[in-house]
Amino acid sequence: MPNTAQEIYRQVVSALPLDERLSLATLILNDLVEQNVSIIQCSDTWTEQDKFDLISLSLHYSAMLSPEDLENQF
């Protein structure tokens, strides 16, 4: 039996047809709404994960730019 969300997704969910995956996502989100789960953390401080995510996204974006795009930005 899978132990993590990633394992469940890889072993079970990814094998489902698209309409079933969308139905599952709807069920999960509706359940969270009914439980009034708050996942948004209001804070003015940056966690190490926030910094890592920002750097990763920035590097990914810059890797997708062409040299012409870079010249036009400056």
Beta strands, then each sheet from edge to edge (+ up, - down):
end
